[in-house]
Amino acid sequence: MSYSQLAQLEFMNAINSINSESELNDFRDMLARYFAQKAQKSIDALWDQGVINSDTIEEWGEEHMRTPYQYEANRP
């Protein structure tokens, strides 16, 4: 069995134990904290390696990465 399949089983077991909206909210918060911590560790590693610095973060804050809409070009 792969790690992905094992993770799915563990996830399903955890979901089966949720019995209220409060528990569901707690579960969501736990998952959000877990992935936020993973992201923070990755960012910290990039910082420590010198890949990013405060200037990089400032640049990210000024980026506009929205997908341009092209309604007129796609109209028949």
PDB file of N, H, CA, C and O in Angstrom:
ATOM      1  N   MET A   1       0.851  -1.172   0.000  1.00  0.00           N
ATOM      2  CA  MET A   1       0.000   0.000   0.000  1.00  0.00           C
ATOM      3  C   MET A   1       0.901   1.240   0.000  1.00  0.00           C
ATOM      4  O   MET A   1       1.888   1.294   0.734  1.00  0.00           O
ATOM      5  N   SER A   2       0.560   2.229  -0.819  1.00  0.00           N
ATOM      6  H   SER A   2      -0.242   2.185  -1.415  1.00  0.00           H
ATOM      7  CA  SER A   2       1.382   3.440  -0.913  1.00  0.00           C
ATOM      8  C   SER A   2       1.101   4.371   0.267  1.00  0.00           C
ATOM      9  O   SER A   2       0.107   4.230   0.979  1.00  0.00           O
ATOM     10  N   TYR A   3       2.010   5.323   0.446  1.00  0.00           N
ATOM     11  H   TYR A   3       2.818   5.438  -0.133  1.00  0.00           H
ATOM     12  CA  TYR A   3       1.806   6.309   1.515  1.00  0.00           C
ATOM     13  C   TYR A   3       0.556   7.124   1.258  1.00  0.00           C
ATOM     14  O   TYR A   3      -0.147   7.504   2.195  1.00  0.00           O
ATOM     15  N   SER A   4       0.276   7.392  -0.001  1.00  0.00           N
ATOM     16  H   SER A   4       0.847   7.083  -0.761  1.00  0.00           H
ATOM     17  CA  SER A   4      -0.930   8.139  -0.347  1.00  0.00           C
ATOM     18  C   SER A   4      -2.184   7.364   0.067  1.00  0.00           C
ATOM     19  O   SER A   4      -3.123   7.938   0.618  1.00  0.00           O
ATOM     20  N   GLN A   5      -2.190   6.077  -0.198  1.00  0.00           N
ATOM     21  H   GLN A   5      -1.428   5.610  -0.645  1.00  0.00           H
ATOM     22  CA  GLN A   5      -3.337   5.248   0.181  1.00  0.00           C
ATOM     23  C   GLN A   5      -3.463   5.155   1.698  1.00  0.00           C
ATOM     24  O   GLN A   5      -4.569   5.213   2.236  1.00  0.00           O
ATOM     25  N   LEU A   6      -2.341   5.012   2.384  1.00  0.00           N
ATOM     26  H   LEU A   6      -1.442   4.965   1.947  1.00  0.00           H
ATOM     27  CA  LEU A   6      -2.374   4.982   3.851  1.00  0.00           C
ATOM     28  C   LEU A   6      -2.892   6.298   4.409  1.00  0.00           C
ATOM     29  O   LEU A   6      -3.670   6.316   5.363  1.00  0.00           O
ATOM     30  N   ALA A   7      -2.455   7.398   3.808  1.00  0.00           N
ATOM     31  H   ALA A   7      -1.823   7.384   3.034  1.00  0.00           H
ATOM     32  CA  ALA A   7      -2.919   8.720   4.253  1.00  0.00           C
ATOM     33  C   ALA A   7      -4.423   8.849   4.059  1.00  0.00           C
ATOM     34  O   ALA A   7      -5.126   9.384   4.916  1.00  0.00           O
ATOM     35  N   GLN A   8      -4.910   8.353   2.926  1.00  0.00           N
ATOM     36  H   GLN A   8      -4.339   7.919   2.229  1.00  0.00           H
ATOM     37  CA  GLN A   8      -6.355   8.413   2.673  1.00  0.00           C
ATOM     38  C   GLN A   8      -7.133   7.620   3.721  1.00  0.00           C
ATOM     39  O   GLN A   8      -8.180   8.070   4.188  1.00  0.00           O
ATOM     40  N   LEU A   9      -6.633   6.457   4.086  1.00  0.00           N
ATOM     41  H   LEU A   9      -5.783   6.093   3.706  1.00  0.00           H
ATOM     42  CA  LEU A   9      -7.300   5.657   5.120  1.00  0.00           C
ATOM     43  C   LEU A   9      -7.298   6.385   6.462  1.00  0.00           C
ATOM     44  O   LEU A   9      -8.315   6.425   7.155  1.00  0.00           O
ATOM     45  N   GLU A  10      -6.163   6.953   6.819  1.00  0.00           N
ATOM     46  H   GLU A  10      -5.338   6.920   6.256  1.00  0.00           H
ATOM     47  CA  GLU A  10      -6.084   7.697   8.083  1.00  0.00           C
ATOM     48  C   GLU A  10      -7.037   8.886   8.069  1.00  0.00           C
ATOM     49  O   GLU A  10      -7.700   9.182   9.063  1.00  0.00           O
ATOM     50  N   PHE A  11      -7.089   9.553   6.932  1.00  0.00           N
ATOM     51  H   PHE A  11      -6.550   9.312   6.125  1.00  0.00           H
ATOM     52  CA  PHE A  11      -7.965  10.713   6.791  1.00  0.00           C
ATOM     53  C   PHE A  11      -9.428  10.296   6.943  1.00  0.00           C
ATOM     54  O   PHE A  11     -10.200  10.960   7.636  1.00  0.00           O
ATOM     55  N   MET A  12      -9.798   9.202   6.297  1.00  0.00           N
ATOM     56  H   MET A  12      -9.171   8.663   5.735  1.00  0.00           H
ATOM     57  CA  MET A  12     -11.176   8.719   6.396  1.00  0.00           C
ATOM     58  C   MET A  12     -11.518   8.300   7.829  1.00  0.00           C
ATOM     59  O   MET A  12     -12.627   8.551   8.302  1.00  0.00           O
ATOM     60  N   ASN A  13     -10.578   7.670   8.510  1.00  0.00           N
ATOM     61  H   ASN A  13      -9.678   7.466   8.126  1.00  0.00           H
ATOM     62  CA  ASN A  13     -10.807   7.303   9.906  1.00  0.00           C
ATOM     63  C   ASN A  13     -11.014   8.543  10.764  1.00  0.00           C
ATOM     64  O   ASN A  13     -11.869   8.554  11.649  1.00  0.00           O
ATOM     65  N   ALA A  14     -10.242   9.575  10.508  1.00  0.00           N
ATOM     66  H   ALA A  14      -9.546   9.567   9.789  1.00  0.00           H
ATOM     67  CA  ALA A  14     -10.387  10.814  11.280  1.00  0.00           C
ATOM     68  C   ALA A  14     -11.747  11.450  10.995  1.00  0.00           C
ATOM     69  O   ALA A  14     -12.425  11.913  11.913  1.00  0.00           O
ATOM     70  N   ILE A  15     -12.137  11.472   9.738  1.00  0.00           N
ATOM     71  H   ILE A  15     -11.586  11.096   8.993  1.00  0.00           H
ATOM     72  CA  ILE A  15     -13.421  12.068   9.371  1.00  0.00           C
ATOM     73  C   ILE A  15     -14.581  11.320  10.013  1.00  0.00           C
ATOM     74  O   ILE A  15     -15.563  11.937  10.428  1.00  0.00           O
ATOM     75  N   ASN A  16     -14.478  10.015  10.097  1.00  0.00           N
ATOM     76  H   ASN A  16     -13.680   9.515   9.760  1.00  0.00           H
ATOM     77  CA  ASN A  16     -15.555   9.222  10.685  1.00  0.00           C
ATOM     78  C   ASN A  16     -15.781   9.523  12.156  1.00  0.00           C
ATOM     79  O   ASN A  16     -16.848   9.227  12.693  1.00  0.00           O
ATOM     80  N   SER A  17     -14.791  10.106  12.809  1.00  0.00           N
ATOM     81  H   SER A  17     -13.924  10.347  12.372  1.00  0.00           H
ATOM     82  CA  SER A  17     -14.950  10.402  14.231  1.00  0.00           C
ATOM     83  C   SER A  17     -15.521  11.795  14.479  1.00  0.00           C
ATOM     84  O   SER A  17     -15.739  12.167  15.632  1.00  0.00           O
ATOM     85  N   ILE A  18     -15.767  12.568  13.433  1.00  0.00           N
ATOM     86  H   ILE A  18     -15.590  12.266  12.497  1.00  0.00           H
ATOM     87  CA  ILE A  18     -16.333  13.912  13.585  1.00  0.00           C
ATOM     88  C   ILE A  18     -17.834  13.797  13.785  1.00  0.00           C
ATOM     89  O   ILE A  18     -18.546  13.216  12.966  1.00  0.00           O
ATOM     90  N   ASN A  19     -18.303  14.367  14.897  1.00  0.00           N
ATOM     91  H   ASN A  19     -17.725  14.840  15.562  1.00  0.00           H
ATOM     92  CA  ASN A  19     -19.714  14.232  15.254  1.00  0.00           C
ATOM     93  C   ASN A  19     -20.455  15.547  15.402  1.00  0.00           C
ATOM     94  O   ASN A  19     -21.640  15.550  15.736  1.00  0.00           O
ATOM     95  N   SER A  20     -19.775  16.675  15.159  1.00  0.00           N
ATOM     96  H   SER A  20     -18.813  16.673  14.888  1.00  0.00           H
ATOM     97  CA  SER A  20     -20.449  17.955  15.324  1.00  0.00           C
ATOM     98  C   SER A  20     -19.768  19.011  14.464  1.00  0.00           C
ATOM     99  O   SER A  20     -18.659  18.815  13.967  1.00  0.00           O
ATOM    100  N   GLU A  21     -20.450  20.119  14.303  1.00  0.00           N
ATOM    101  H   GLU A  21     -21.351  20.278  14.706  1.00  0.00           H
ATOM    102  CA  GLU A  21     -19.882  21.227  13.535  1.00  0.00           C
ATOM    103  C   GLU A  21     -18.629  21.763  14.223  1.00  0.00           C
ATOM    104  O   GLU A  21     -17.669  22.160  13.561  1.00  0.00           O
ATOM    105  N   SER A  22     -18.646  21.772  15.531  1.00  0.00           N
ATOM    106  H   SER A  22     -19.426  21.451  16.069  1.00  0.00           H
ATOM    107  CA  SER A  22     -17.490  22.229  16.297  1.00  0.00           C
ATOM    108  C   SER A  22     -16.272  21.345  16.038  1.00  0.00           C
ATOM    109  O   SER A  22     -15.164  21.847  15.845  1.00  0.00           O
ATOM    110  N   GLU A  23     -16.478  20.041  16.034  1.00  0.00           N
ATOM    111  H   GLU A  23     -17.378  19.633  16.190  1.00  0.00           H
ATOM    112  CA  GLU A  23     -15.372  19.117  15.745  1.00  0.00           C
ATOM    113  C   GLU A  23     -14.886  19.269  14.312  1.00  0.00           C
ATOM    114  O   GLU A  23     -13.688  19.172  14.045  1.00  0.00           O
ATOM    115  N   LEU A  24     -15.817  19.507  13.383  1.00  0.00           N
ATOM    116  H   LEU A  24     -16.790  19.585  13.599  1.00  0.00           H
ATOM    117  CA  LEU A  24     -15.431  19.724  12.001  1.00  0.00           C
ATOM    118  C   LEU A  24     -14.576  20.985  11.876  1.00  0.00           C
ATOM    119  O   LEU A  24     -13.566  20.985  11.173  1.00  0.00           O
ATOM    120  N   ASN A  25     -14.979  22.053  12.557  1.00  0.00           N
ATOM    121  H   ASN A  25     -15.800  22.052  13.128  1.00  0.00           H
ATOM    122  CA  ASN A  25     -14.199  23.288  12.537  1.00  0.00           C
ATOM    123  C   ASN A  25     -12.822  23.081  13.146  1.00  0.00           C
ATOM    124  O   ASN A  25     -11.831  23.606  12.638  1.00  0.00           O
ATOM    125  N   ASP A  26     -12.754  22.322  14.231  1.00  0.00           N
ATOM    126  H   ASP A  26     -13.559  21.895  14.644  1.00  0.00           H
ATOM    127  CA  ASP A  26     -11.458  22.012  14.847  1.00  0.00           C
ATOM    128  C   ASP A  26     -10.571  21.222  13.894  1.00  0.00           C
ATOM    129  O   ASP A  26      -9.366  21.463  13.814  1.00  0.00           O
ATOM    130  N   PHE A  27     -11.168  20.279  13.172  1.00  0.00           N
ATOM    131  H   PHE A  27     -12.147  20.083  13.237  1.00  0.00           H
ATOM    132  CA  PHE A  27     -10.428  19.465  12.215  1.00  0.00           C
ATOM    133  C   PHE A  27      -9.884  20.340  11.083  1.00  0.00           C
ATOM    134  O   PHE A  27      -8.725  20.203  10.690  1.00  0.00           O
ATOM    135  N   ARG A  28     -10.717  21.230  10.568  1.00  0.00           N
ATOM    136  H   ARG A  28     -11.658  21.341  10.887  1.00  0.00           H
ATOM    137  CA  ARG A  28     -10.277  22.153   9.518  1.00  0.00           C
ATOM    138  C   ARG A  28      -9.126  23.028  10.013  1.00  0.00           C
ATOM    139  O   ARG A  28      -8.139  23.233   9.306  1.00  0.00           O
ATOM    140  N   ASP A  29      -9.268  23.540  11.233  1.00  0.00           N
ATOM    141  H   ASP A  29     -10.070  23.373  11.807  1.00  0.00           H
ATOM    142  CA  ASP A  29      -8.205  24.381  11.808  1.00  0.00           C
ATOM    143  C   ASP A  29      -6.907  23.606  11.948  1.00  0.00           C
ATOM    144  O   ASP A  29      -5.828  24.133  11.677  1.00  0.00           O
ATOM    145  N   MET A  30      -7.013  22.346  12.375  1.00  0.00           N
ATOM    146  H   MET A  30      -7.889  21.918  12.596  1.00  0.00           H
ATOM    147  CA  MET A  30      -5.819  21.514  12.538  1.00  0.00           C
ATOM    148  C   MET A  30      -5.114  21.326  11.194  1.00  0.00           C
ATOM    149  O   MET A  30      -3.891  21.445  11.108  1.00  0.00           O
ATOM    150  N   LEU A  31      -5.882  21.033  10.153  1.00  0.00           N
ATOM    151  H   LEU A  31      -6.875  20.936  10.222  1.00  0.00           H
ATOM    152  CA  LEU A  31      -5.292  20.866   8.826  1.00  0.00           C
ATOM    153  C   LEU A  31      -4.669  22.167   8.323  1.00  0.00           C
ATOM    154  O   LEU A  31      -3.579  22.158   7.751  1.00  0.00           O
ATOM    155  N   ALA A  32      -5.352  23.268   8.536  1.00  0.00           N
ATOM    156  H   ALA A  32      -6.238  23.276   9.002  1.00  0.00           H
ATOM    157  CA  ALA A  32      -4.819  24.567   8.107  1.00  0.00           C
ATOM    158  C   ALA A  32      -3.513  24.880   8.821  1.00  0.00           C
ATOM    159  O   ALA A  32      -2.559  25.343   8.196  1.00  0.00           O
ATOM    160  N   ARG A  33      -3.463  24.629  10.137  1.00  0.00           N
ATOM    161  H   ARG A  33      -4.238  24.253  10.645  1.00  0.00           H
ATOM    162  CA  ARG A  33      -2.219  24.862  10.890  1.00  0.00           C
ATOM    163  C   ARG A  33      -1.091  23.971  10.389  1.00  0.00           C
ATOM    164  O   ARG A  33       0.048  24.423  10.264  1.00  0.00           O
ATOM    165  N   TYR A  34      -1.396  22.718  10.102  1.00  0.00           N
ATOM    166  H   TYR A  34      -2.321  22.352  10.203  1.00  0.00           H
ATOM    167  CA  TYR A  34      -0.388  21.778   9.621  1.00  0.00           C
ATOM    168  C   TYR A  34       0.236  22.278   8.320  1.00  0.00           C
ATOM    169  O   TYR A  34       1.459  22.331   8.193  1.00  0.00           O
ATOM    170  N   PHE A  35      -0.608  22.642   7.357  1.00  0.00           N
ATOM    171  H   PHE A  35      -1.602  22.598   7.461  1.00  0.00           H
ATOM    172  CA  PHE A  35      -0.074  23.077   6.068  1.00  0.00           C
ATOM    173  C   PHE A  35       0.583  24.452   6.163  1.00  0.00           C
ATOM    174  O   PHE A  35       1.531  24.727   5.428  1.00  0.00           O
ATOM    175  N   ALA A  36       0.107  25.306   7.038  1.00  0.00           N
ATOM    176  H   ALA A  36      -0.663  25.082   7.636  1.00  0.00           H
ATOM    177  CA  ALA A  36       0.761  26.603   7.254  1.00  0.00           C
ATOM    178  C   ALA A  36       2.156  26.401   7.840  1.00  0.00           C
ATOM    179  O   ALA A  36       3.099  27.089   7.450  1.00  0.00           O
ATOM    180  N   GLN A  37       2.289  25.460   8.773  1.00  0.00           N
ATOM    181  H   GLN A  37       1.523  24.901   9.090  1.00  0.00           H
ATOM    182  CA  GLN A  37       3.607  25.167   9.357  1.00  0.00           C
ATOM    183  C   GLN A  37       4.556  24.597   8.313  1.00  0.00           C
ATOM    184  O   GLN A  37       5.737  24.942   8.296  1.00  0.00           O
ATOM    185  N   LYS A  38       4.049  23.720   7.436  1.00  0.00           N
ATOM    186  H   LYS A  38       3.090  23.440   7.449  1.00  0.00           H
ATOM    187  CA  LYS A  38       4.893  23.180   6.355  1.00  0.00           C
ATOM    188  C   LYS A  38       5.366  24.298   5.437  1.00  0.00           C
ATOM    189  O   LYS A  38       6.535  24.342   5.055  1.00  0.00           O
ATOM    190  N   ALA A  39       4.462  25.196   5.085  1.00  0.00           N
ATOM    191  H   ALA A  39       3.512  25.161   5.395  1.00  0.00           H
ATOM    192  CA  ALA A  39       4.831  26.312   4.214  1.00  0.00           C
ATOM    193  C   ALA A  39       5.857  27.201   4.896  1.00  0.00           C
ATOM    194  O   ALA A  39       6.815  27.643   4.260  1.00  0.00           O
ATOM    195  N   GLN A  40       5.666  27.469   6.192  1.00  0.00           N
ATOM    196  H   GLN A  40       4.889  27.110   6.708  1.00  0.00           H
ATOM    197  CA  GLN A  40       6.604  28.322   6.923  1.00  0.00           C
ATOM    198  C   GLN A  40       7.992  27.694   6.983  1.00  0.00           C
ATOM    199  O   GLN A  40       8.995  28.390   6.830  1.00  0.00           O
ATOM    200  N   LYS A  41       8.055  26.387   7.202  1.00  0.00           N
ATOM    201  H   LYS A  41       7.240  25.821   7.325  1.00  0.00           H
ATOM    202  CA  LYS A  41       9.350  25.702   7.225  1.00  0.00           C
ATOM    203  C   LYS A  41      10.052  25.796   5.884  1.00  0.00           C
ATOM    204  O   LYS A  41      11.266  25.987   5.825  1.00  0.00           O
ATOM    205  N   SER A  42       9.287  25.662   4.803  1.00  0.00           N
ATOM    206  H   SER A  42       8.300  25.507   4.851  1.00  0.00           H
ATOM    207  CA  SER A  42       9.883  25.773   3.464  1.00  0.00           C
ATOM    208  C   SER A  42      10.387  27.184   3.205  1.00  0.00           C
ATOM    209  O   SER A  42      11.468  27.372   2.647  1.00  0.00           O
ATOM    210  N   ILE A  43       9.609  28.167   3.608  1.00  0.00           N
ATOM    211  H   ILE A  43       8.731  28.015   4.061  1.00  0.00           H
ATOM    212  CA  ILE A  43      10.026  29.565   3.439  1.00  0.00           C
ATOM    213  C   ILE A  43      11.268  29.854   4.273  1.00  0.00           C
ATOM    214  O   ILE A  43      12.192  30.522   3.809  1.00  0.00           O
ATOM    215  N   ASP A  44      11.289  29.351   5.501  1.00  0.00           N
ATOM    216  H   ASP A  44      10.539  28.808   5.878  1.00  0.00           H
ATOM    217  CA  ASP A  44      12.465  29.545   6.364  1.00  0.00           C
ATOM    218  C   ASP A  44      13.709  28.919   5.744  1.00  0.00           C
ATOM    219  O   ASP A  44      14.797  29.490   5.819  1.00  0.00           O
ATOM    220  N   ALA A  45      13.549  27.744   5.130  1.00  0.00           N
ATOM    221  H   ALA A  45      12.665  27.280   5.069  1.00  0.00           H
ATOM    222  CA  ALA A  45      14.689  27.083   4.492  1.00  0.00           C
ATOM    223  C   ALA A  45      15.194  27.915   3.317  1.00  0.00           C
ATOM    224  O   ALA A  45      16.403  28.063   3.143  1.00  0.00           O
ATOM    225  N   LEU A  46      14.290  28.455   2.512  1.00  0.00           N
ATOM    226  H   LEU A  46      13.307  28.334   2.653  1.00  0.00           H
ATOM    227  CA  LEU A  46      14.694  29.310   1.396  1.00  0.00           C
ATOM    228  C   LEU A  46      15.422  30.554   1.890  1.00  0.00           C
ATOM    229  O   LEU A  46      16.395  31.000   1.283  1.00  0.00           O
ATOM    230  N   TRP A  47      14.938  31.108   2.998  1.00  0.00           N
ATOM    231  H   TRP A  47      14.147  30.746   3.491  1.00  0.00           H
ATOM    232  CA  TRP A  47      15.576  32.288   3.592  1.00  0.00           C
ATOM    233  C   TRP A  47      16.992  31.934   4.058  1.00  0.00           C
ATOM    234  O   TRP A  47      17.950  32.652   3.773  1.00  0.00           O
ATOM    235  N   ASP A  48      17.104  30.819   4.776  1.00  0.00           N
ATOM    236  H   ASP A  48      16.326  30.235   5.007  1.00  0.00           H
ATOM    237  CA  ASP A  48      18.407  30.399   5.305  1.00  0.00           C
ATOM    238  C   ASP A  48      19.404  30.099   4.191  1.00  0.00           C
ATOM    239  O   ASP A  48      20.606  30.300   4.364  1.00  0.00           O
ATOM    240  N   GLN A  49      18.912  29.622   3.051  1.00  0.00           N
ATOM    241  H   GLN A  49      17.936  29.459   2.911  1.00  0.00           H
ATOM    242  CA  GLN A  49      19.779  29.313   1.915  1.00  0.00           C
ATOM    243  C   GLN A  49      20.106  30.552   1.083  1.00  0.00           C
ATOM    244  O   GLN A  49      20.918  30.483   0.160  1.00  0.00           O
ATOM    245  N   GLY A  50      19.486  31.669   1.402  1.00  0.00           N
ATOM    246  H   GLY A  50      18.827  31.725   2.151  1.00  0.00           H
ATOM    247  CA  GLY A  50      19.734  32.902   0.667  1.00  0.00           C
ATOM    248  C   GLY A  50      18.975  33.006  -0.638  1.00  0.00           C
ATOM    249  O   GLY A  50      19.248  33.894  -1.446  1.00  0.00           O
ATOM    250  N   VAL A  51      18.020  32.106  -0.857  1.00  0.00           N
ATOM    251  H   VAL A  51      17.798  31.384  -0.201  1.00  0.00           H
ATOM    252  CA  VAL A  51      17.237  32.140  -2.085  1.00  0.00           C
ATOM    253  C   VAL A  51      16.273  33.324  -2.081  1.00  0.00           C
ATOM    254  O   VAL A  51      16.042  33.951  -3.115  1.00  0.00           O
ATOM    255  N   ILE A  52      15.713  33.623  -0.910  1.00  0.00           N
ATOM    256  H   ILE A  52      15.900  33.114  -0.070  1.00  0.00           H
ATOM    257  CA  ILE A  52      14.840  34.789  -0.768  1.00  0.00           C
ATOM    258  C   ILE A  52      15.365  35.670   0.350  1.00  0.00           C
ATOM    259  O   ILE A  52      16.099  35.221   1.231  1.00  0.00           O
ATOM    260  N   ASN A  53      14.969  36.941   0.294  1.00  0.00           N
ATOM    261  H   ASN A  53      14.373  37.305  -0.422  1.00  0.00           H
ATOM    262  CA  ASN A  53      15.325  37.898   1.345  1.00  0.00           C
ATOM    263  C   ASN A  53      14.187  38.903   1.473  1.00  0.00           C
ATOM    264  O   ASN A  53      13.139  38.735   0.850  1.00  0.00           O
ATOM    265  N   SER A  54      14.382  39.928   2.264  1.00  0.00           N
ATOM    266  H   SER A  54      15.233  40.064   2.771  1.00  0.00           H
ATOM    267  CA  SER A  54      13.300  40.887   2.489  1.00  0.00           C
ATOM    268  C   SER A  54      12.904  41.601   1.198  1.00  0.00           C
ATOM    269  O   SER A  54      11.738  41.951   1.019  1.00  0.00           O
ATOM    270  N   ASP A  55      13.860  41.820   0.300  1.00  0.00           N
ATOM    271  H   ASP A  55      14.808  41.535   0.446  1.00  0.00           H
ATOM    272  CA  ASP A  55      13.524  42.444  -0.985  1.00  0.00           C
ATOM    273  C   ASP A  55      12.607  41.546  -1.809  1.00  0.00           C
ATOM    274  O   ASP A  55      11.669  42.027  -2.446  1.00  0.00           O
ATOM    275  N   THR A  56      12.876  40.247  -1.798  1.00  0.00           N
ATOM    276  H   THR A  56      13.637  39.856  -1.281  1.00  0.00           H
ATOM    277  CA  THR A  56      12.032  39.291  -2.523  1.00  0.00           C
ATOM    278  C   THR A  56      10.611  39.345  -2.003  1.00  0.00           C
ATOM    279  O   THR A  56       9.657  39.364  -2.781  1.00  0.00           O
ATOM    280  N   ILE A  57      10.472  39.371  -0.699  1.00  0.00           N
ATOM    281  H   ILE A  57      11.247  39.355  -0.067  1.00  0.00           H
ATOM    282  CA  ILE A  57       9.143  39.388  -0.089  1.00  0.00           C
ATOM    283  C   ILE A  57       8.420  40.684  -0.429  1.00  0.00           C
ATOM    284  O   ILE A  57       7.214  40.670  -0.675  1.00  0.00           O
ATOM    285  N   GLU A  58       9.133  41.799  -0.447  1.00  0.00           N
ATOM    286  H   GLU A  58      10.112  41.811  -0.247  1.00  0.00           H
ATOM    287  CA  GLU A  58       8.536  43.075  -0.849  1.00  0.00           C
ATOM    288  C   GLU A  58       8.051  43.005  -2.291  1.00  0.00           C
ATOM    289  O   GLU A  58       6.967  43.497  -2.607  1.00  0.00           O
ATOM    290  N   GLU A  59       8.850  42.396  -3.170  1.00  0.00           N
ATOM    291  H   GLU A  59       9.730  41.997  -2.914  1.00  0.00           H
ATOM    292  CA  GLU A  59       8.456  42.240  -4.573  1.00  0.00           C
ATOM    293  C   GLU A  59       7.190  41.391  -4.686  1.00  0.00           C
ATOM    294  O   GLU A  59       6.294  41.717  -5.465  1.00  0.00           O
ATOM    295  N   TRP A  60       7.110  40.311  -3.916  1.00  0.00           N
ATOM    296  H   TRP A  60       7.838  40.046  -3.283  1.00  0.00           H
ATOM    297  CA  TRP A  60       5.919  39.460  -3.934  1.00  0.00           C
ATOM    298  C   TRP A  60       4.687  40.259  -3.532  1.00  0.00           C
ATOM    299  O   TRP A  60       3.609  40.083  -4.099  1.00  0.00           O
ATOM    300  N   GLY A  61       4.852  41.130  -2.557  1.00  0.00           N
ATOM    301  H   GLY A  61       5.727  41.274  -2.096  1.00  0.00           H
ATOM    302  CA  GLY A  61       3.725  41.930  -2.084  1.00  0.00           C
ATOM    303  C   GLY A  61       3.202  42.898  -3.117  1.00  0.00           C
ATOM    304  O   GLY A  61       2.060  43.347  -3.025  1.00  0.00           O
ATOM    305  N   GLU A  62       4.018  43.227  -4.099  1.00  0.00           N
ATOM    306  H   GLU A  62       4.946  42.862  -4.174  1.00  0.00           H
ATOM    307  CA  GLU A  62       3.623  44.187  -5.127  1.00  0.00           C
ATOM    308  C   GLU A  62       3.191  43.511  -6.433  1.00  0.00           C
ATOM    309  O   GLU A  62       2.762  44.190  -7.365  1.00  0.00           O
ATOM    310  N   GLU A  63       3.300  42.177  -6.508  1.00  0.00           N
ATOM    311  H   GLU A  63       3.649  41.625  -5.750  1.00  0.00           H
ATOM    312  CA  GLU A  63       2.936  41.466  -7.724  1.00  0.00           C
ATOM    313  C   GLU A  63       1.424  41.397  -7.888  1.00  0.00           C
ATOM    314  O   GLU A  63       0.673  41.297  -6.918  1.00  0.00           O
ATOM    315  N   HIS A  64       1.009  41.452  -9.133  1.00  0.00           N
ATOM    316  H   HIS A  64       1.619  41.533  -9.921  1.00  0.00           H
ATOM    317  CA  HIS A  64      -0.399  41.261  -9.484  1.00  0.00           C
ATOM    318  C   HIS A  64      -0.436  40.093 -10.451  1.00  0.00           C
ATOM    319  O   HIS A  64      -0.114  40.234 -11.631  1.00  0.00           O
ATOM    320  N   MET A  65      -0.829  38.947  -9.941  1.00  0.00           N
ATOM    321  H   MET A  65      -1.091  38.832  -8.982  1.00  0.00           H
ATOM    322  CA  MET A  65      -0.760  37.726 -10.743  1.00  0.00           C
ATOM    323  C   MET A  65      -2.144  37.242 -11.170  1.00  0.00           C
ATOM    324  O   MET A  65      -2.362  36.041 -11.330  1.00  0.00           O
ATOM    325  N   ARG A  66      -3.055  38.154 -11.351  1.00  0.00           N
ATOM    326  H   ARG A  66      -2.877  39.129 -11.221  1.00  0.00           H
ATOM    327  CA  ARG A  66      -4.391  37.773 -11.787  1.00  0.00           C
ATOM    328  C   ARG A  66      -4.371  37.357 -13.246  1.00  0.00           C
ATOM    329  O   ARG A  66      -3.582  37.860 -14.045  1.00  0.00           O
ATOM    330  N   THR A  67      -5.238  36.447 -13.568  1.00  0.00           N
ATOM    331  H   THR A  67      -5.879  36.038 -12.919  1.00  0.00           H
ATOM    332  CA  THR A  67      -5.381  36.020 -14.954  1.00  0.00           C
ATOM    333  C   THR A  67      -6.158  37.094 -15.703  1.00  0.00           C
ATOM    334  O   THR A  67      -7.262  37.454 -15.297  1.00  0.00           O
ATOM    335  N   PRO A  68      -5.595  37.607 -16.789  1.00  0.00           N
ATOM    336  CA  PRO A  68      -6.341  38.628 -17.546  1.00  0.00           C
ATOM    337  C   PRO A  68      -7.541  37.997 -18.240  1.00  0.00           C
ATOM    338  O   PRO A  68      -7.436  36.925 -18.837  1.00  0.00           O
ATOM    339  N   TYR A  69      -8.656  38.661 -18.155  1.00  0.00           N
ATOM    340  H   TYR A  69      -8.741  39.532 -17.670  1.00  0.00           H
ATOM    341  CA  TYR A  69      -9.861  38.165 -18.811  1.00  0.00           C
ATOM    342  C   TYR A  69      -9.911  38.723 -20.217  1.00  0.00           C
ATOM    343  O   TYR A  69      -9.627  39.899 -20.444  1.00  0.00           O
ATOM    344  N   GLN A  70     -10.271  37.879 -21.144  1.00  0.00           N
ATOM    345  H   GLN A  70     -10.501  36.924 -20.960  1.00  0.00           H
ATOM    346  CA  GLN A  70     -10.315  38.293 -22.537  1.00  0.00           C
ATOM    347  C   GLN A  70     -11.689  37.978 -23.112  1.00  0.00           C
ATOM    348  O   GLN A  70     -11.818  37.199 -24.057  1.00  0.00           O
ATOM    349  N   TYR A  71     -12.715  38.595 -22.529  1.00  0.00           N
ATOM    350  H   TYR A  71     -12.611  39.228 -21.762  1.00  0.00           H
ATOM    351  CA  TYR A  71     -14.076  38.311 -22.967  1.00  0.00           C
ATOM    352  C   TYR A  71     -14.279  38.707 -24.428  1.00  0.00           C
ATOM    353  O   TYR A  71     -14.860  37.944 -25.201  1.00  0.00           O
ATOM    354  N   GLU A  72     -13.814  39.872 -24.805  1.00  0.00           N
ATOM    355  H   GLU A  72     -13.342  40.491 -24.177  1.00  0.00           H
ATOM    356  CA  GLU A  72     -14.044  40.363 -26.151  1.00  0.00           C
ATOM    357  C   GLU A  72     -13.393  39.449 -27.190  1.00  0.00           C
ATOM    358  O   GLU A  72     -13.982  39.186 -28.238  1.00  0.00           O
ATOM    359  N   ALA A  73     -12.186  38.967 -26.907  1.00  0.00           N
ATOM    360  H   ALA A  73     -11.707  39.181 -26.056  1.00  0.00           H
ATOM    361  CA  ALA A  73     -11.478  38.136 -27.867  1.00  0.00           C
ATOM    362  C   ALA A  73     -12.118  36.759 -28.020  1.00  0.00           C
ATOM    363  O   ALA A  73     -11.969  36.121 -29.062  1.00  0.00           O
ATOM    364  N   ASN A  74     -12.825  36.298 -27.000  1.00  0.00           N
ATOM    365  H   ASN A  74     -12.946  36.817 -26.153  1.00  0.00           H
ATOM    366  CA  ASN A  74     -13.398  34.955 -27.040  1.00  0.00           C
ATOM    367  C   ASN A  74     -14.863  34.941 -27.489  1.00  0.00           C
ATOM    368  O   ASN A  74     -15.468  33.874 -27.594  1.00  0.00           O
ATOM    369  N   ARG A  75     -15.420  36.089 -27.746  1.00  0.00           N
ATOM    370  H   ARG A  75     -14.930  36.956 -27.661  1.00  0.00           H
ATOM    371  CA  ARG A  75     -16.830  36.141 -28.168  1.00  0.00           C
ATOM    372  C   ARG A  75     -16.943  35.763 -29.628  1.00  0.00           C
ATOM    373  O   ARG A  75     -16.079  36.104 -30.436  1.00  0.00           O
ATOM    374  N   PRO A  76     -18.017  35.053 -29.968  1.00  0.00           N
ATOM    375  CA  PRO A  76     -18.238  34.657 -31.383  1.00  0.00           C
ATOM    376  C   PRO A  76     -18.640  35.833 -32.253  1.00  0.00           C
ATOM    377  O   PRO A  76     -18.859  35.667 -33.453  1.00  0.00           O
TER     378      PRO A  76
END
